[in-house]
Amino acid sequence: MQGSGSVAKKRHYVIRVKHRLDDKWDDWFPGMSMSYEGGITTIQGLMDQARLQGLLTQIRNLGIPLISVHPQESDEMNASQEEG
């Protein structure tokens, strides 16, 4: 299917899970940044839909309670980077 426009578009996603995932989990989520605050671990990074689905499947298979998944618009990313 040449010319079908099937190029995977990457977006920045913010995924929040319950409990603390420490540095030993970095290998499970390569290329993603992780932070912890108030009983919630935030995993974020740039990914396409296939990678997002794989990551969510991995979280489910590990039995980690999922709290939320949000795409982050580029304006929001720029603002949060300027604040931090």
ABEGO torsion letter per residue (X at the ends): XBGAGABBBBBBBBBBBBEBBBAAAAAABBGBBBBBBGGBBBBBEBBBAAAAAAAAAAAAAAGBBBABBBBBBAAAAAAAAAAX
